[in-house]
Amino acid sequence: MSGVKYPLFLLIFPFFYFFPPFQKQSNITELSEKILKMTESYVNDFPEEKVFVHLDKSTYAAGDLIWFSVYVTAGSPDLPSPLSKTVYVDLLDNRGNLLQQRTVKIDEGQGNGDFKLDNFTKEGIYQIKAYSYWSKGFGAESVFETKIEVFEPYNLKFQPSVVFEKTENGNEIQYQAKITAVDRILAPLKNENLEYEFASGGNLIKKGTIKLDENGANTLGLTLPVSASDKVSELILTWNENEEYGIARKFILPFPSGSIDIQFLPEGGDLISGFNNKVAVRAVYPDGSPVQLSGKINLGEEEIDFATNEWGVGAFSFIPKEGQSYLAKITVKDQSFEKTLPQVKLQGINLAVDNTKDLVLNILIQANDFKAISPTGEGLLVVHARGRIGHMQVINLSNGVTGARINKANLAPGINQVTIFEPSGNALAERLAYIPHPERKITLDSSKVVLEPRKKNSWKLSLDGEGFEKGAYSVSVTDSEGFSDSFSSNIISYLKMESELRGNIHAAKYFFGETKDLEGLDLIMLTHGWRRFDWEKVLEGKFENPNFIEQGINITGTIKPKANTKKSVTGGMINVFSKGKEDDFIAVEYNETGKFIIDDLIFSDTTLLTISINDKKMKEFVELDLDDPIAKYDSWEGFKPIVKGFQLNPFLREYLSNAEKRRQASAAFDEMELVDIEEFVIQSRKYEVANDEVTRVYGKGDMTLVPAEIGGFEGYFDIWQLLQGRFPGVQIKPNPMGSPTITIRGAGSLNALSPIFLLDNVPVDAQFLSAISPRDMAAIDVFKDGASLAMFGSAGAGGVIAVYTKRGNGIVDTGEGVFNIRFPGYSTPKEFYMPKYDTETPAKPDYRSTLYWNPKLKMVGNTAKIEFFNNDVVQKFKVVIQGIDQFGRLSYLEMEVGS
């Protein structure tokens, strides 16, 4: 931050835009003008932002780093956004609890960052959400989200598999679960006890214990009522290694046929008698996974066959007759059932869109008795992409049929909505159509692939087109383990399709790039509704977004009089500067409400700011009350957990085996770098905390220290000096070259291991804790007993030291209206480390999974180089490159390289 700024407004008001609703019109010309005016205002005054995140991969092991690159676009077509300069990237568990958040600085539509998964991260599904404050204001559906799966290599000790047999019998569904389990070396888990739980829809149905036989096998039975068929049912198996540590695996029971959600969706919205109607079919299970099925419809003299594909969608055409109802006989594997098609209507619009031609979108419009709807026989055809009109045409349906041929060059790339209006503005028929987007094709010359351990690969990347338009690109090269990453999207599938449509789209990225399926893509347009545009709201003339556009870090709060006075503030001046940086200075005013905003600050990490306040009446006799950062929350509202069963294949097993070797190598070789000096043991009494007002994600420790209860605690140099002589069983080896080595006696069986260090529930290293002043600490917990360490898994064998800082953003009142605050700024991304084996010969084994990560690839003209060194085991590489240029042309390449 620099210079002096005086904001126009002292309060953050919601961003509202309102147009008085038009009176109901019956004239097509007036309707056309109304649509043009409303959509122009919508596009110009409320540009929608989208956020996309490129992860280095989608499967991780506990202890891994998650690398990400963030792209922000605005408008239609999507261009690098000039609006928001701040994006929040959140890591959540599968219950919606926020675990970590990164505040990413956006420069010309791109930023980057990382998350560190700790060694005690629990196995399971995690979600990553990303949004600007402005984009989130358009609703939860405008928030980017993706899923990752995290595994614990230690849990390879328990590898069960389950084969289910299902029998549907009248009102009951009977299941037989054939269980087998092996250990780390794939030997049967002989004569071991397993705990089991059957749950349906989140409710426990049955639980107990079974014993595996000499072959590590056994069988379980369960009967469920048909009424439970629309719920997700699970079998959870737990093997307890000891009293303190158990490994749980979840398996999803096969869904019965009655649970399938089947939708028949006429192309224009209704089945209209007398015309050839195209009807799309969509079939999904309760967890959103697609269903492949076949079916027949009896038309009397003939039968129509149809089927859904691997994405659970399909289509058929027929001419329905007035007054008749139609029944579909459906078969899924060995089960059959019936489903009724929508009601046939006499009056209405039959809309048929042909999107198979490269240059032209052909539209056929047919109607029965249209003059009963529009006395003049006129209607209005509108084609738009999120309010950007590409084609508008007055149509005449007096004779019951008309059409249009639209040049695709006039339409915005991506999803376009085709709508037929009657003169008063009611939409009679709608259909989505995908218009191919302009791409910059990526070519990767990897002809000289090197697979030898620790040898260097040097590949050349090229973008097509003349010259190079400024753009942003990111690259990941991983050790290709061969297992699926069906969770992941690519920049094209998300920006152009997933961000626009309702419902889950299975393996969406496979509709684009080298694997593109245009016929399948059109079926997606027929079966998934629009979610980013609402004609009714637009034509009512009310547009709103309660959030504002962030161009930096914002601090908001209230100035109040000192507690011992009844007077009120009358307004004044706030001066802010970063300590030690005299040119980083800003001044703002506040009024008699005391509310203020200090906006567009640029600083990184948690920074110490000094705020001086001078009120016109109260002078310096004031208090400072800060609001929480705008993106702060504990759990995501309306969060929907992901249900996925355990499935361990040879590729994933190899990945986890390498991850465990990587962890062991880090523990062994990183410890060698510590310098041991004189050893001493800390002995002290146990301190009990009373009302320290800290948030403990992992519960209270076995021992607790409150620094404020220690006389003169402010004078201690760092946390380690403060702890001397205060916790029994804690062992410290001072290190004059850096942080001391700390071990905790009695913490598990491997008490020589270093403890885990937590700062406000977030894992850090010992050196980071050394930088926290004791005066900023609210409490310090030590976990050492087996019961309390169980939640940390095997990584907690060395114990845990948890430090909690004072709440309220660390406000310190220094007197005379001057306050020191610690406020979170932009996250500082780590630099991706790549060993340089041409100049280094480290003895540490190399089992890296991500071999190359570049969130901001530098181009020279139309080319760039990708250079990296192999690990010790790689045989095949997975390469993902994606990005966007300044004109919104997207690029994506995913390929495997090697043997």
N, C-alpha and C positions, 0 to 999 in steps of 0.2 A: 504494500500500500504506500502511496506517496501523495504529497500535496494535501491541500485542504479541501474537503467536500462538504457541501451543505445540501442534504437531501430535500427534495420537494415535499415529501410527506414524512411525518414523524411516526406514523402508524403503518403497519402492513395491512392494507385492505384487500379483501378478495378481489380478483380480477373478473369483473362482470361486464358483459356487453349485452345490451337489450335493445331490441327493435319492437315497436308496437305492432301487434299482430295485424295483418291485413284483413280487411273485411272480406267475407266470402265472395268470390268472383265466379262468374260463369263463362267468361270470355277467354278463349284460348290465348289471345294476345296478352291479356292482362296476367294470365297464369305464367306465360313465358317470361314476362318482365319480372314477375315476382320471384320466380325460381332463379333467374340470372342475378337479381339483386341480393337475394338471401345467400346464395352459394358464393358470390364474390366476397361478401362480408365474412362468411364463414372461413374461407380460404385465407383472406388477407389479415383478418383481425385475430384469428385463433389458429395459427399454424400448428399442426400437431407434430410433436416430436416422437421419434422412436429410438429406442436404445437396443443395440445388439452387442452380445459379448462372445468373443472367440476364446474358448478355453484350450489349453494345450492338449487336453484329452478329457475323457468323461469317466474314467475309472481310476481310482487312487487307492493307495495303501496308507494306513495310519502313519503319520510322520512325513508324508509327502508335502511338497509345495504345489499349490494350484496357481498357475500363471494365467493371466487373462489380459485381453486387449478389448477396449470399449469403443464402439462406434455410435455416434449420435447423428440422426438425420432429421430433417424437417420438411414439411410440405409434401406436395404431390406434383411431379415425381419426387422421390426421396433424394435430397441433396445433403451434403455435410452441413450440420446445423450451425448457424452463426448465433444462435440464441443462448442456450444454457452452457455455462462454463464449469458446471459442477454436476457430477453423476454419482449416485450412491450405489455401491455393489454390496449386497448382503448375502451372507452365508447363514442358512437356517437349517435346523434339524427337521426331522419328518413330522414334528408336531407344531412347526411354525415358530419355534423360539429362535430369536436372533442370537447367533453365536459370535459372529464377527461382522464388522462393517468397514468398508473402505470408502473414503471420500476422494473421488478421482477428479483431478483437474483435467478439463477438456480443452484441447488446443486444436482449432480447425477441425472439429468434429471427431477427435480421437483422443483417447487416454489409455493408461494401462496400470496394472497393479498385480497383487498376489495375495493369497491366503496361505498361512502355515497350518497344516494339520498336525496335531500333536501325536506323539506315540500312543497316547491313551484315548485317541478319538474312537468312539464306538462304531462298530460296523453298522451299515445301514444306508438308506437313501437320504441324501441331503439335497436341498434346493438352493439355487442361486437366483436372486432377483436383482434387477438393475433398473434404474429409473432416474430421470431428472425430477426435480420438484415440480416443474411445469408439466412434464409428461404424465406424472402420477395424478395430476389434477383432472385428467380426462377419464379417470376411473381405473379400477384394479386391472381390468382387461388390457390396459395400455402399458402395463408393467412387463418388461421382459422377464422370462423365467426359464430356467433349464434345470435338469436333474443331474446329479452325479452319484456314483456309488462308491462307498468307501469300505475297504476290507481291512481286517486286522490279520497280518501274517501269522501271528502267534496262534490264531484259531484254526490253523490247518490241522491241529491235533484232533479236530472233530469234523469229519467230512461225511455227512449223511446224504442219502438219496432216497426218494420216496416215489413209488409207482402207485397211482390211484386206480382203482376199478370202481366204476359208478354204475348203479342200477336204478332206473326210475320205475317205481312201482306204485301206481295210483297216486295217493296223497303223500307218499314218502320217497325219499331219495336215500339210497343206501351206499355207503362208501366203504371200501376196504383199502387200507394204506399199507403197502408192503415196504417195510423200512430195512435198509441196509446202511451200515456205517463203517468207515475205515479211518485210520489214523494218518499221521503225517507221512509215513512210508507206504501208505495204501494197504496196510495190513488190517484185517477185520478187527473191529473193536469188540473183542470177545468178552462175554459175560458182564458187560457194563450196564448199569442202570441209567435209563433216560426218563426224564420228566416230560410229560406231554400235556398240551392244552389244545382243545378244539374251541374255536371262537367263530361266531357268525355275526356280521354287522357290528363288530366291536364288543359283543356280549359273550361272556364265557359260557360254553355249552357243556363241556366235559373236561375233566383233567384227571391225571393219575400218574402212575409210574409203571414202566415196563422194563424187562430185562432182556438184553440181546443174547442170542445163543452163541455157540462156538463159531458160527460164521458171521457174527455181528449182525444178525437179522431178527426181525419179529414182525408181527402183523397187528394192526389196530383196526377196529370197526367203529362206524358212526352212522346214525340214522338221523336225517333232518326232515322236517316237514316241507312240503312244496311251497308253503307260504314264505319260507326263508330263501327261496330260489333267486330273488332279486338282490341278495346281499352277497358281499364277498366273504367267503368262509376260509378259515386258515387252520393249519396244523402247525403248532410251534413245538419243536423238540429242543430240549436243553440237556446238555451233558455237563455235570458238575465235576470239574477237575479236582476240586477240594471244597471245603466248607465256605471258602471266601470267593471262589471264582467259577463262574459257569459260562458256557458257550451256548447261545441260543440260535436256532435256525428256523426260518419261517417257510412254509410251503402253502401254496394256494390250491384249494380243492377245485377240481374241474367244475365248471358251471353247468347246470342242467339246461335243457333246451328251453324251458319256460322262462329262463332269466334273460334271454336275448332280447334286446331292444331293436325292433325292426321298424323302419320308417319307409313309407312309399311317398315319394315327393314329386308331384307333377312339375314339369319344367317351368311353367309360368305361375304355379301356385295352386291351380285348381284343375280337376278333370272336367273338360268341357265336351259335351256329347256331340257326335257327328264329325269330329276332327281327329286326325291322327295325333294322339298325345304321346309325348315321350315322358316316361316315368322313371325316376332314379330310385335306387334302393340303397339303404344304408343299414348295416347290421353290426351291433357292438355288444359285448358282454358288459356286466355292471362295472368293471374296472376300466372301461373305455377301450379295451383291446378289440381288434377287428374280428369278424366272424366270416368265414367262407361257407357259403350255403348255396343250395340250388333250389329252384322252385318251378311250379307250373300254375298257369291260370287257365281255367276252362272257359272258353267263349262260346260253347255250344257246339259249333261245327268244327272248331279247331282249338288247339292248345298252344299257349305261348310259354316257352321255356326262358328262364332267366337265371342268373348266378351272380354272386358277388366275388370280387377278386381278393388278393391278399391284403388289400387295404379296407376290406369290408364294404365295398361299394360296387354297384352295377347299374344297368339300365335296360329297359325294354320299351317297345312302342306298340300301341293298339288303338282301335277306334271304339271308345265306350258308347253305349246307348243309353238314352234317357230312361230313367226309371229302373234301371238294373243295378244290382250290386254285384261286386266281383270278389271272389275268394281265392287267395293264393295258398297252395299246398306246398309247404316248405320242408326240406330235408337237410338236417345237419348231422353228418356222420351217420349213425344208426337210428336217429330220432326224427320223427315227423310230427308236424303240427300245422295249424291253419292260421291265417291272418287276413283280415278284411281290408280291401283297398279303400281309399277315401271315397266319399259320396260323389256321384256324377252330377254335374250342374248343367242346366240348359243354357243359362245366360252367363256370359263372361268372356274372357279373353284367353285364347290359346296362343301362347308365345313359343316360337321355335327359333333357336339361334344356332347358326352353323359357323363354327370357329375353326374349321379345318383348313381354310385357305390361308396362304401366307400373307396376302396383302389386304384382303377384304373380310369384313365381318358381315355376314348375311343374316338378315332378320326377317322372319315371316310372322305376320300378325293376322289371326283369324278371330272372328267374333260372331256370336249368335245374338240377334235382336239388339244390336248396339244402340239403336235409336231410343230404346227404352232407358238407356243410361245417359246418352247424350243426344238430345233431340236433333242437333245439327249433324250428328254422325262423326263429329270431329273428336280427336284425342291428341295427346302430346307424347312423343317418344323422346326420352332423355337418356343419354349415356354419359356417365361421369365416373371419375375416380376420386373418392373422398371430397366431393364438392367441386372438383375441377371439371367443368363441362367440356366434353369432347365432341358431342353431337346433340343437336336438338332439332326436332322436325315435327311439324303439324301433320297428322295422319288423318285420312278419311276412311271410315269403316262403314259407310253407307251400304256398300255392296258386300260387306262381311269379310273382306280380305284386303290386305295391303302389305307393304314390305319396305325394306331399306337395305342399301348396300353402303357400308361405311368404310372409308379408307382407314386402315389401322394406324397409319402414320399420324392421324389427327387425334388419336386416343393416347392418354397417358399410359406408360408401361405399368404392368401389374394388373390388379383386379379392377375391373370396371363393372358398374351396375347398370343394367338395362331395365328401364322402368316405363310402363305405359300409364299415363294419367288420363282421367276424364276431366272435363273443363273446370270443375270446382276444386280440383287439386287432390282428389283421392287416387291413390295408387291401385290399379286394377291387376297388374301382373308385373312380376320382377324376376330377374335372372342375372346371375353373375357370369362374367366371361373374363378369361385371363388373356391379356395382351402381352406377348413376349417383350422382355426388357432388353435394352441394348447392353451388351457385355463387352468387356475387354478380356479376350481370351488369354489365359496364362499358359505358357509353355515352359516346361522344366527339362533341361538337358542333363540327365543323370546317367549318361552313357558310360561314364567312368566311375562306376560304383565300386567302392572299396569296402570289403567286409572284414578284413583282418582286425583283430583287437587293437584298439588305441591308435589306429591309422587314421589319416586325415581324408575327409571327403570334401571336394570342392565342386559345386554344381552351379550352373548358370540358369537364371530365371529371366524370361522375356515376356513382355506385354505386347499384344498386337496393336495396330493403329499407327498413324503417323505422328511422330513427336510424342512427348510425354506431357500429359496434363497433370497438374499437381494432384496427388492423391495420398491415401493412407492404406498401408498393407501390413498384415501380420503373418508370421510363418511359424509353424511348429513341426518338428521332426521327432518322432518318438520311436522307440523300439517296438515294432509291430508285434503285439502278442497274439493277434488273431481273433480276439473275442469281440463281440458286437458292441457298438456304441450307439444303439438305436435312440438313446435319449437326445443326442446332439442334433442341432439344426446347423444350417450354414447361412451365410449372410444373405443369400438370395432367397432361400426358402422362408426365412423369418421375415425379412423386410417386405417381401412381395406377396407372401401368402399367409403364413401362420399368424402374423400380427394383425391380419385383417379379418380372420374367420373365427367363428364360434366352434367350440368342440375340439377334441383331440384329433390330430391328423397323424396317423401312424407313419413313422419313418419318412417325414415330410421332405427331407433333403434329397431323397432318391427320385423326386419328380423333376429335378433340375440337373444341369451339368451333363456329364457323359451318359448318365443313366436316365435321362429325361424321358417321361412318359406323358405325351400330350393328351392321349385319350383318357388316361387315368386322371390327369390334371383337370380335364373338363368334368369328369364325374365328381371330383371334389367340389368344383364350382356349383354343381347341381345339388349337393347334399350338405353343404355347410353354409350357414347363414352369415350375413354381413354383421360385423360387430363394431365398426369404427365410424358408422354414419347412420343417422336416423332422420329420414325425410320428415317425419312428423314434427320433431323438434326444430329442424331447420326452417320449415315453412311456418312454424309458429313465431319465428323471429327471436327466439331466446337462445343465446349462446353463453355459456359460462364456464369458467375455470376458477376454482377458489384459490389456486396457488399462483405464485409469481415466478418469473424467470430469474434464476440465480446466475449472476455474473461473477460470483466470488463467494467467500465465506461471509455469512450474515450472523450478527449478534443482536439479539433483541432482548428487551427487558423493561423494567420499571424503576424509576427513581422515587424513593419514598423518604419522608422525613424520619429523623431519628426516633426510635421507639419511645423515648421519654418526653415527647412533645405532642401537643394536639394540633399543631399548625400543619398546613399542607404546602406542598411544593407549588411554585407558580411558573416554572419553566426556567430554562437556562441553557448552559453550554456543557457538552461532554468533549473532552480531549482524550484521544487514545494514541498510544505509541508503543512500539515493541521495544522492550528493554534492551539498551545497548545499540539501538539503531535509530539515530536521531532523525534520519530522513524518512523513516516510516511513521508518518504522523497523519492523523485525520481528526477533524472536528465536526460535530453534529449538534443540532439544537433539539430540545424537547420542549413540550408545552405543559400546561397545567395538569394534564393527566399523568405526567411522568413517564408515559410510554416513549420508547425510542427504538430506532433501528440503526445499526452501524453496518452498512452493506458493502459488498464488493471488496472485501479484504482478501489479500493474497498472502498466505503463509502456510507452512507445512508442519505436520505433526502437532503435538500439543505444545503450544507456544505461550510463554509468559507475556501478558499484556498489562500495561499500566493504564488505568482509567482515572482521570481526575474530573470531578464534577463541581460546578459552581452554579447554585440555584440563585435566582434573583432575590428571593426572600430568605430562604434557609441558608444561603451561602454554602459552606462545606458541611453543615450539620445534616447530612443525608445518608441513606442506606441504598445499596445497589442490590437489586433482585433480578437475576438473569433467568430468561426462559431456557428450557432445554433446547438443544439443537433441533432444527425442524425435522430432521429425519430420525430422531431418536424414538425407539419403541422397544418393548420387551418381547412381544409376540405379534405376528402378522394377523391382522383382523381378517376373518373369513378364510383362513388357510385350509387347503385341502390336502391331506396326506396322500402319498403315493403308495400303492400296494404292489409289492413285487415279491415273488418267491425266490428262495435260495436255489442257485444252480451253479455248481462249480465244475468247469470243464478243464481239460488239460492245459489250455492256453492260459486261463486265469490262474490255475495252480502254479504254472511256471512263473508267471508274473509275481505272484505273492511270495514264492520261494526266493526270487531275486530281491524282492523288497525286504525280506527278512535278512538276507545276506547284506544288503545295503545298510540296514539299521545296525547290524552287528559290527560291520566294518567301521561305521561312524563312531560307535561307542568305543571300540578298541583303539582306533588310531587317533581319534580326537582326544582321548584321555592321555595319550602319550605326550601331548603337547603341554600338559600342566606341569608346573614346577612346584614340587613339594618342599616346604620349609619346615619349621618346627610345628609339631602337632600339640594341640591342647583340647581338652574336653570341657564343654560348657555344662555347668550344673546350676539349677535354679528351681524355685518353686513355680507352681502352675498359676498363671494369671487368669482370672475369670473376667469376661467382658460383660459390661452392663449397658445395654442400650447404645451400641456404637453406631447404629444407623448405617450399616453397610449391607450391600446386597451380596449374598453368598450363593452362587449357583451350585456349588458342590457341598453345601452345608457347612456347619461349624467344625473347626479342626479339633484335634485331641488336646491341643494346648493353644492358648490365645494370649496375646500381649497387646495392651493398649498404650501406645507411646505417651499419650497425654497424662497417664498416671505416673510417669517416671519424672522425677524432678530434674529440670534442666535438659529435657530430651531434645530441645531445639539446638543444643550445642554439639550434638553428635555429628560426626563428619558424614557418615553414611549408615545404611541399614546394618551392615556387618558389625560396625563399632557399637551400634545400639543394641544388637543381640548378644553381645558378649556377656556371659554369665547369667543369662535369663531363661534359657530353655534347657531342661535336662536331656542328656543323651544326644545332644547336637555336637558334632565334631567339625572343627574348622582348621584348615591348613592355610595360613596366610600366604599370599603370593604377591611380592612387591612389584611384579611385572604386570599385574592385572587383578582380576577378581579372585577371591580365595576359593578353595575347594571345600564344599560343605557336604558332609554325610550325616545321616540320622540313624543312630543305633536303634535296633528294634523295629525298623521299617521293613517288614518282610524278611525273606530268607537271604536275600542278596543285598545286605546292608552296605556293601562297598559301592553301590551305584550312586550316582549323583541324583539328588531329588529333582522333582519338577518344580519350577518356579512360576507362580501366577501373579499377575498384577491386575487387580480388578477383574478376576476370573479369566483373564487372557494370558496364555503361556508366553513367557519371555525368558531370556537368559539371565544369568547372574549379573553379567556386566550391565545390563539394562537397569536392573534393580539398584545397582550402585549409584545410578544417576538421580534417583528419587530422594529428595530431601526428607529426613525424618519428620520435619514440621508439617509435611503434606500427608503423612500416614495416619489413617484412622485406626487400623488394627492389623495385626500380623497373626496368622494361624499356622500351626504346624500339624500335619497329618502323619501319624507314624504307626497306628494300630492297623492290623489286617482288615478289620471290618470297615473302617473308614476309608481305607485305600482300595477297596474292591472296585469302586466306581471308576478308578483310573486304569484298571486292567494291569497287564504285565508291566507297562511302562511306569507304574507307580511303585514298583518294588523298592525304590530308593527313598520313598517318602515324598512329601509335598510341603513347600513353604508358600503360603498365599499372603500377599500384601494387598491391603485395601486402602485406597486414598480417600481423603475427605470429600464429601459430596458437595454439590453446589458449584461445580466447576472450579473448586479450589479458590474461592474468593477470600482474600486476606485484606481486611480493613487496616490500612497503615495509619489512619487518622487524617484529619483535615481534608476530607473529601477525596482521598486518594486510595484506590483499590488495586491490588494485584490479582489477576485472574489467570488461571490456566485454561485455555480454550482449544478444543480440537480443530486443526486445520486440515489441509489436504494431506492424504496419506502419501508417504514417500515409498515408491515401489523399489523393491530389491533389484539388484542387477543380476541377471542370469549368469551363473558361473559355468564356464566350459574349461576343462583342463586343456593345457597346451602341451601335448606329449612330444612335440618336436623340440621343446626346450626344457620340459620337466620329466622326471622319472620317479613319480611318487610310488611308494610301496603299497599304499592303500588300494584294496580291490575296487573296481569300478563296475557298479551295477545300476548306473543311472537309467531311468526309464525315458525321461525327456532329454534327448541329446542336443537339441537346438531349439531355442525359443527367441524370437525377435518380434516384439510387439509393434515396432516402428521400423519397418524395412526401408533402408535408404536405396533409392533408385538413382542410377546414373543413366540419363536418357530413358530408354525403355527397358533397361536390364538391371539386374542386381546379382550379387553373389551370395551363395549360402555355403559357409565353410564351418566344419565341426569335426571333432575327433570321436571315434567310436568308443563304446564301452568295451568290457571284456567278453560280452556274450552275444552281441547283436548279430542276427542273421538276415533281418529284413527291416526296412524302414517304412513308417507311415508318414506321409508328407501332407500337410494341409496348409494351403495358402489362400487368403481371402482379403478383400478390401474394396475400396470405392474411390473413384476419382472425383475431381471437383464438379463434374457434370452429372454425377449420380450414376455413372456406369459401374456396375458391380463386377467383381472378378472372384472366381472360386475354382480351386483345383484340389482334389483329394486323390491320392494315388499311393500304391505300395511299390517300393523299390527294393530289389535284392532277390535272393533265392526264394 
